[in-house]
Each structure stands twice: as C-alpha cells, then as structure tokens.
C-alpha cells in the first residue's frame, strides 16, 4: 500500500497495525453475559452467574506487550527544523531571519508561536507569488536530511526487540509527535516506519492562504502520549473519559520518549512520572550542555549524541531500556498467569 492510499484518522496518517492488531481497551473488561445456562430441571435458562462472567474476562491472555518508541522530529531525528530544507529556500527566506521575525510577531501580538510561524510561511510565499499546496509540501519532505543512522534505525531496533523478546509476542511501534508539519513528514524516507504520526497540519481548500488545522504545542504533545496509552488514536474521539489503568493497552512503562531539549520537557516528565523512560539527544558538543542539564534535573534516563547507528551509545542505551521493559513485561505476564491459576483454577 503506498502512502497516498493510507486512510487518515482525524487528519493524522495511520500505518497498518501489526499482525497482532491494536488491543482494544474494552477487551479486558468483564463482559455482560447473555449466554444462557441450562439447569438440570426442565431446561430452564438462566443468565451466566456473575462470578463465571468475571472468570471469562480474567482468563484472557496478557496483552500489554507492545513497546512504543516515541520521537520528536526537529533536532531529534533531523539536525534542523524541517521547514529549512525546502520551504524557506523556495520562498527565498533566510532561516535565522524568518524565525526571529516569527518569534517577534508572536511576542508583540501575544500569539501562539506555532500558529504564527505556520501563518507567516504562507504569507511570505504569497508575497513572492509562489503557490505551495499540499502536494508541494509532501514533495519537500524528500529534501529533509537526518542524523547518521536514522533511516536504518527503525529496522535495527525492531530486529533487536524480536531477538531479545524471543517467542514472548512482544511487538514494537514507532510514533512521531511533532510541532512540525504532517505534510512534510509524509514525504520523508522514514514516514512509513511510523505506526502513527501526530503533527501540525494545514487546511488548504477553503482559504486563500492555508489555515492551521492542527497545531501541536510543547505541552499539547502530552495529549498524544495519553492517546497512545489509552489506544484512542483517532483524533475524532475524546480521551477525556476515565479509563482504568488495567484497561489501557500500552502502559507508560512500555514507552521511551526521544527529544532534544526544553520543548520536550513536558512529554519527558509525563512519560517518566508514569513509569516510562526518556532519552535526550544532541547534535554535537555545542548542544550537549542542554542534555546534561536535563539529565541532572531528572528529566531523562540517558542522553547521547544523535547518532542512530548500531555502534553508537544511543543505540546501546536504548537497548538497555528495552531489555528492562521486556523483563518487566515477562514479570507482569507471569504474575497475570499465576493470578488466574490461583483465582480460577487455570
């Protein structure tokens, strides 16, 4: 299936689920029983007793065996903001001058910086008489350059998980949560590696200038962490209703968040406070200090240079965290099985 033919849920691209399928949060709840139970006297039917209904639910196999690796984009997977590779050069804008102007306008107008930059991009394009539609943005994705090893990273980590987990049925998903543009991400060489992409996006048809359809801020990223946690990835569905921890298909303890700086602090904090992990990456010696600060502040488990090759410290440290998660999954699975045997004689 090519990228253009993928269905999009709530505007976000959706990659086909693994063979094991997405786990429904409702599967672990005790089902209402309508199955008749014939008694020995007269063949009278009665509802299934409540304890037996509970036993049916409790004997389901342990399902929380999905590991989620969640990435920021700009500065994490690629060295520069994605708009600097093709969009800004196409409209003749100097990157430093553009971001300085965008930030100044946001301050002066009390506007959201992300909405401001999304508007300013097309305002400058229109001033130059350059029309850029959705397909143009997707095409621009091909120009994005990545840190060393990024294109091979996804398959290499997936291979490691398969080897480390053995026959335990552990699966791996890669997610992207970015304030950058969905359309540009779609055109990159790594788009197909993500199970789902949550990024800012435009409306194109109703407006002379494309209008922001979705804007993902630093703190707004945390919403999508809870969507992954609850298995509610369709943006048309609310995540505000209560869902018991035992019903959430991907526990935070099965997550690793990758980010590059202060804009990722809210996401790192949410993941780690809920039992998950975070890794901060940097592009070199000049950016290393901010990662050290995050590490000292307890915002991340590890930090490393953004070298995604299998020989790098980043790969090694990621695998350490994966080993821990697989061990925890095995413990939880064994505890689950033991509990069923003790309570229901299985």
C-alpha positions in Angstrom: 0.0 0.0 0.0 1.5 3.4 -1.0 1.5 6.4 1.3 -1.2 8.2 -0.7 -3.7 5.4 -0.2 -3.4 5.2 3.5 -6.5 6.1 5.5 -6.1 9.1 7.8 -7.9 9.2 11.1 -8.7 12.7 12.2 -6.2 14.1 9.8 -3.3 12.0 11.1 -1.6 9.4 8.8 -2.2 5.9 10.0 0.1 3.0 9.3 -1.3 -0.5 9.2 -1.2 -2.3 12.5 1.0 -5.3 13.2 -0.4 -8.7 12.7 -1.4 -8.9 16.3 -3.6 -5.9 15.9 -4.4 -3.0 18.2 -5.6 -4.1 21.6 -9.0 -2.8 22.5 -9.2 -1.3 25.9 -12.6 -2.9 26.3 -11.3 -6.5 25.9 -10.1 -6.8 29.5 -13.4 -5.6 31.0 -15.8 -8.2 32.3 -18.4 -8.7 29.5 -22.1 -8.6 30.0 -23.2 -12.2 29.8 -26.3 -13.1 27.8 -25.3 -16.7 27.3 -28.0 -19.0 28.7 -27.1 -21.6 31.3 -29.4 -24.6 31.2 -30.3 -26.1 34.5 -31.0 -29.8 35.1 -34.6 -29.1 35.9 -36.9 -28.5 33.0 -34.3 -27.0 30.7 -34.9 -23.5 32.2 -32.3 -20.9 31.0 -30.7 -18.5 33.4 -28.1 -15.7 32.9 -24.5 -16.7 33.4 -23.6 -16.2 37.1 -21.6 -13.0 37.8 -18.6 -14.9 39.1 -18.4 -17.1 35.9 -18.7 -14.0 33.8 -15.8 -12.4 35.7 -13.8 -15.6 35.2 -14.3 -15.4 31.4 -12.7 -12.0 31.4 -10.0 -12.8 33.9 -8.7 -15.8 31.9 -8.0 -13.7 28.8 -4.3 -13.7 27.8 -2.0 -11.0 29.0 -2.0 -8.3 26.2 0.1 -5.4 27.4 3.2 -6.5 25.4 3.6 -3.5 23.0 6.6 -1.3 23.3 6.2 2.3 22.0 9.2 4.4 20.9 8.0 8.0 20.6 10.0 10.7 18.8 10.2 14.4 18.5 11.3 15.3 14.9 13.3 18.6 14.6 16.6 18.4 16.4 15.9 14.8 17.4 15.8 12.9 14.1 17.0 15.7 11.8 19.5 18.5 12.6 17.4 21.5 11.6 13.7 22.4 11.5 12.1 20.6 8.6 10.9 23.8 7.0 14.5 24.9 6.5 15.3 22.1 4.0 13.0 23.1 1.2 10.2 25.5 2.2 12.2 28.5 3.3 14.7 28.2 0.4 11.8 28.0 -2.0 10.4 31.3 -0.8 13.8 32.9 -0.5 13.7 33.3 3.3 16.8 33.3 5.5 16.1 30.8 8.3 17.6 32.9 11.1 15.7 36.0 9.9 12.5 34.1 9.5 12.4 32.5 12.9 13.4 35.8 14.5 10.6 37.6 12.7 8.1 34.9 13.6 9.0 35.0 17.3 8.9 38.8 17.4 5.4 38.8 15.9 4.2 36.2 18.4 5.5 38.3 21.3 4.1 41.6 20.0 0.7 40.1 19.2 0.5 37.8 22.2 0.0 35.0 19.7 0.9 31.3 19.8 4.4 31.0 18.2 3.4 27.8 16.3 0.3 29.3 14.7 2.4 32.4 13.9 5.1 30.5 12.1 2.5 28.5 10.1 0.8 31.7 9.0 4.0 33.5 8.2 5.3 30.8 5.9 2.4 31.2 3.6 2.2 34.9 3.9 5.7 35.2 2.7 5.1 32.6 -0.1 2.1 34.7 -1.3 4.2 37.9 -1.2 6.6 36.2 -3.6 3.8 34.9 -5.8 4.7 31.3 -5.0 1.8 28.9 -4.6 2.5 25.9 -2.4 -0.2 23.3 -2.0 -0.4 20.1 0.0 1.3 18.0 -2.7 4.2 20.5 -2.8 4.7 20.2 0.9 4.8 16.4 0.7 7.4 16.7 -2.1 9.5 18.9 0.1 9.9 16.0 2.6 12.4 14.3 0.3 14.9 17.1 1.0 14.9 16.5 4.7 18.3 15.2 6.0 18.6 13.0 9.0 21.2 12.4 11.7 23.5 9.4 11.0 21.8 6.0 11.1 18.2 7.3 11.3 16.9 5.6 8.1 18.3 2.2 9.3 17.4 2.7 13.0 13.8 1.6 12.9 14.5 -1.8 11.4 17.6 -2.3 13.5 15.7 -1.6 16.8 12.8 -3.8 15.6 15.2 -6.6 15.0 16.7 -6.2 18.4 13.3 -6.4 20.1 12.4 -9.6 18.2 15.7 -11.2 19.3 15.5 -10.0 22.9 11.9 -10.9 23.4 12.1 -14.4 21.7 8.7 -16.1 21.5 7.1 -13.8 24.0 5.0 -12.0 21.4 6.3 -8.5 22.2 5.7 -6.0 19.4 7.3 -2.6 18.7 5.7 0.5 17.4 7.3 3.8 16.4 5.3 7.0 16.9 6.1 10.6 15.9 4.8 13.6 17.9 6.0 16.9 16.4 5.1 20.6 16.1 6.4 20.4 12.5 4.2 19.7 9.5 2.5 16.4 8.8 2.6 17.1 5.1 6.4 17.4 5.0 6.8 14.3 7.2 4.7 12.3 4.7 7.3 13.0 2.1 10.3 11.8 4.1 12.0 8.5 3.6 11.1 7.3 7.1 7.4 8.1 7.1 6.4 4.5 6.5 8.3 3.4 9.6 5.8 5.1 12.0 2.8 3.4 13.3 1.2 6.8 13.6 2.2 10.4 13.1 0.8 13.3 15.2 2.0 16.7 13.8 0.7 20.1 13.0 -1.3 20.4 9.8 -3.0 22.8 7.4 -6.4 23.2 5.9 -5.9 24.0 2.2 -9.2 24.2 0.3 -11.4 26.8 2.0 -8.8 29.6 2.2 -6.7 31.8 0.0 -3.9 31.2 2.5 -3.9 27.7 4.0 -5.1 27.9 7.6 -3.7 25.8 10.5 -5.9 22.8 11.0 -4.0 21.3 13.9 -1.2 22.8 16.0 0.8 20.7 18.4 2.5 22.7 21.1 5.1 21.6 23.6 2.5 20.9 26.3 -0.1 19.8 23.7 2.2 16.8 22.9 1.2 15.2 26.1 -2.3 14.7 24.8 -1.0 12.3 22.2 1.0 10.4 24.8 -2.3 9.6 26.6 -3.9 8.7 23.2 -1.2 6.1 22.7 -1.5 5.0 26.3 -5.3 4.5 26.0 -5.3 3.2 22.5 -7.5 6.1 21.3 -5.5 7.4 18.3 -8.4 8.5 16.2 -8.4 12.3 16.7 -12.2 12.4 16.3 -12.5 10.6 19.6 -12.2 12.2 23.0 -9.6 10.9 25.5 -11.1 12.8 28.5 -13.2 10.0 29.8 -11.8 7.9 32.6 -10.2 4.6 31.7 -8.8 2.4 34.4 -5.1 1.7 34.2 -5.6 -2.0 33.7 -7.7 -1.3 30.6 -5.0 0.8 28.8 -3.3 -1.2 26.1 0.1 0.5 26.2 1.3 1.3 29.7 3.6 4.3 30.1 6.2 1.8 31.5 6.4 0.4 27.9 7.3 3.8 26.4 10.6 5.6 25.6 10.4 9.2 24.5 13.2 10.7 22.4 13.6 14.5 22.5 16.3 17.2 22.1 15.7 20.0 24.5 13.4 22.2 26.7 10.4 21.9 24.3 10.3 18.1 25.1 10.4 18.6 28.9 6.6 18.3 29.3 6.5 15.0 27.4 9.5 13.6 29.1 8.0 14.5 32.5 4.7 12.8 31.8 6.3 9.6 30.5 8.8 9.3 33.3 6.4 10.2 36.1 4.1 7.4 34.9 6.9 4.8 34.9 8.3 5.2 31.4 11.6 6.4 30.1 13.2 9.3 28.2 16.4 9.9 26.2 17.7 13.3 25.3 19.8 13.6 22.2 22.1 16.4 20.9 23.7 17.2 17.6 27.2 17.7 18.9 29.4 19.4 21.6 27.7 22.8 21.3 24.3 21.3 22.1 25.5 18.8 24.7 25.1 21.1 27.7 21.3 21.2 27.4 21.1 17.4 27.5 23.4 17.4 30.6 21.0 19.8 32.3 18.0 17.6 31.5 19.9 14.6 32.9 20.9 16.4 36.1 17.3 17.6 36.5 16.0 14.0 36.3 14.1 14.7 33.0 15.7 11.8 31.1 17.2 8.4 31.9 20.1 8.8 29.4 21.5 11.4 27.0 23.6 10.8 23.9 24.7 12.3 20.7 22.1 11.9 17.9 24.0 9.1 16.2 21.5 6.3 15.5 23.9 3.7 14.1 24.0 0.4 15.8 27.6 1.1 17.1 26.6 4.3 18.9 26.0 4.9 22.6 22.4 6.0 21.7 21.7 2.5 20.3 23.3 0.8 23.3 21.4 2.8 25.9 18.1 2.4 24.1 18.6 -1.4 24.0 19.3 -1.3 27.8 15.9 0.3 28.4 14.2 -2.1 26.0 15.8 -5.0 27.9 14.4 -3.6 31.2 10.9 -3.3 29.6 10.9 -6.8 28.2 11.9 -8.1 31.6 9.1 -6.2 33.2 6.6 -7.5 30.6 7.7 -11.0 31.3 7.2 -10.5 35.1 3.8 -8.9 34.5 2.8 -11.8 32.2 3.9 -14.4 34.7 2.1 -12.6 37.6 -1.1 -12.4 35.4 -0.9 -16.1 34.7 -0.3 -17.0 38.3 -3.2 -14.9 39.5 -5.5 -16.6 37.1 -4.4 -20.1 38.2 -4.9 -19.2 41.9 -8.3 -17.4 41.5 -9.9 -19.5 38.8 -8.1 -22.8 38.9 -6.4 -22.5 35.5 
